[in-house]
Amino acid sequence: MQKKLLIYETTHYETLPAIVELALEQFEQVTIYVVSRDIPESCDQFPVFKNHKIKWVIKPDDQVNWSFIKQLFQELTNENYSHFLINSLDHNLYYFSLQLSGVNRNIHTVQNVHTIHDYTTTRYNSILNISESIAKKRFYRLIKNHRVLAPAMPAYLKSRLNGIEVEYIPGMFYRPFPSTEFAKSPFQIVIPGAVEKKRREYEIIPQVISSLSAKIGTAQKIELVILGNSNNPYARELGNDIRQVLSPSISLVIFETDIAYKTYSSWYSSSNIIWAPVRLNMESIRGVSEINGLSNSAGFIVDFIHYAHPSLLPAAIKFDDQLDQLFFRYTSAEDAADQLLGFINDPAILQQREEEIISKISSYTTEKFRPAFNRLMNL
């Protein structure tokens, strides 16, 4: 029997490259169903997606979700697929679970769990929550193999659900980028990610910038880049708060649209420092409390492995991995400002840390994760 993989993805293009690269080693065909053409357009920047084995199926704008899901399951069963990966599933959980119940059990099914508490919690306080809770119980019964995106998540997910297999495979593998000129001016501080308050502590930014503005010299230039879509009321208010504390030496760059991978990658890889003010205790998109790095697959760790770039993040965030020792960490707004000032005054600190990061991250390739992939896919 041919080994053919069908992947369903609704949101997170950055979780596809590593799994597809591994799949192409062993599968004759990889079909990817996506609900937006933005996903294949972003993935087009990765060489792995040039492979002739890949087939994209993009939902037309005028096709409703349930119809697209039905089309997916018809192809899955009629075209003799051996494996099925649910990489992201953000809507129509109940209808999806009904279709999943009819899948031939010879099709090996895997689910990517982004938020463990959300996935393992059932709630019955609304029609939507009732339907999704019923759907989850079907998933627990039907799906026993799970992929997660952060190294501490496998043990934690296994502690929440009995009798399952869980493997950690990052979203993207390490990719060499040109080394940054860390002594360049202006000094670029890049804050990546969607600009919303559930997952990131953006309110600390004006505090840090205010402190930094009071400490830098007039000859020192800083460029603060908010590398996420700022076209929402919260982001606009944040931008106004930051502008009120900017000194003449600090400029602000913001984006009013979604950022394509090529643009995102260019800013990220050329920055002097990545600053990720992520929350330890956050909420999922459905309002469920999550713990960043433990129950939630923080997008930041995906980027860190891909770019191997010096990064500053809160001291409370831990990934239970050798990566933990590679981050710069801060305990308060004042501490973050002092560390940033230290990097500006002595950029050799960043150069040395980049070398340390690359020495460890460069092993995050197909070779390192091939055994985990084989276990996940029962190959």
Secondary structure, DSSP 8 states (H G I E B T S, - for coil): ---EEEEEESS-GGGSHHHHHHHHTT-SEEEEEES-THHHHHHTTSGGGG-TTEEEEE--TTS-HHHHHHHHHHHHHHTT-SEEEE----S-HHHHHHHHHTS-TTSEEEEE-SBHHHHH----SSHHHHHHHHHHHHHHHH--EEEESSTTHHHHHHHHSSS-EEEE--SS---------TT-SSEEEEEES---TTTB-TTHHHHHHHHHHHHS-TT--EEEEEEEE--SHHHHHHHHHHHTT--TTEEEEEESS---HHHHHHHHHH-SEEE--B-SEEE-TTS-EEEBTTTB--HHHHHHHHH---EEEETT---SSGGGGGSEEESSHHHHHHHHHHHHH-THHHHHHHHHHHHHHTT-SHHHHHHHHHHHHT-
